[in-house]
Amino acid sequence: MASGDDDDAPLLVRPAPICVPPLATRNDELSRIIDEYVQDAIAELDASGTGFADTDHAWVREHAAGSLAEIEKATLRLVALRASSNTTIAAARLGMAQVSLVRWLGRRCPSARVAP
């Protein structure tokens, strides 16, 4: 074969694009993803007796399902709130200022009354 032949050249294949649908459209997976983050949050905060109600799942879906990072942050904060008697204790568990936690909640649920 002549050196100009393409038979010996490596085959260039364009990879097919991988399309991942947004989290908000993946209802079946979203429940499992939230559950996994809840378990991680319970372990991280040593809050084994803490429940995560269906209303908490619905809240995460509505207010924090835009990205995995948002889901992680929301589940961690909700678990801290459920495991604590007030936002001051929850914020301390999270290593954040109480006012920051209250503001975060207020932006996502303006009608909620939050005890300090």
N, C-alpha and C positions, 0 to 999 in steps of 0.2 A: 504494500500500500504506500501511496505517496504521503509525504509529510503534510500535505495540504488537506488530506481526507479528515472528515469529522468523526469517523468511526471510532477513533481512539480517544476522542475528547470526552471528558466526563459529561454525563447527562445532567443538564440543568433543569431542575424541576422547580416550578414555583409552588411554594407551599400554599395550601388552601387557607384562606383567612378563617380564623376561629372567632365566631360570634357568640359572645356570652350575653344573654338577655339581662336586663336590669333586675336587681334583687326584688324590687317591688312587684315584678310580674311572675316571680317564681314562688307561688304560694306554698306548694308542697315542701320545697326546700327551705323556705323562710322559717317555718315553724321549727324545723330541726336545727337550723343555724342559731335561732334565738335560744333554743333549749341548751345547745352546747355552750353558748356564751353565758347563760345563766349558771350552768354547772361550774364553769371556770370562775365566775364571780363569787359564787358561794364558797368555793375552795380558797380563793385568794383572800377573801374577807373573813374566813373561818366562821361562816354563818350557816352552819349545817342545819339548824332548825328553821331556817327561813323558807317560807313558801314563795312561789311566784305564780300568782293567780292568772286566770284567763284574761282578766282585765289588764293585767300587766303586759301580757303578750300582745293584746290588742293595742295598747298604748305604744309599745315599741314599734309595731307595724305602722301605726299612724304617724308617729313623730320621729322615728329614727331608722327607718328601713332604707335609707338612701345609699348607705355603704356599710361594709363590715365594721369599719372604725366607729361609725355612729351607733351601730347595734351594740358593739362592745361597750362603748361609753354609757349608753342608756341602761343596759342590763346591769352593769357594775353599780351605777348610781341608784337604780331602783332596788337592787338587793341590799345595798347599804341603808337605804331609807327604810325598807321593810324590817331589817335587822336591828334598827335603832329606834329609840323612843322619840327622837326629835332630829331636826336637821343639823344641829350643832354636833351631835354625836355621829351622825352619818357622815358629815363633812370631815370630821376628825379621822374616821375609819378610812376615808378616801385620801387623806392627806391634802385636803384643799380647804379653802376658806369657806365658812358657812354662807357668807353672802354670795359667793360664786355659785354654790349649789342652789340656793334659792332663786337666783337670777336665771340659772339654766332651766329650772323647773318653770319659772314664770314665763319664759319665752316659749315654752312648749305647751303650756297649759295655763293661760292667763287667768282663767276663772278659779283656779285652785287656791285654796287658802292654806298657806304653809306655816306651821308653827316653828318658831326659832329654836 
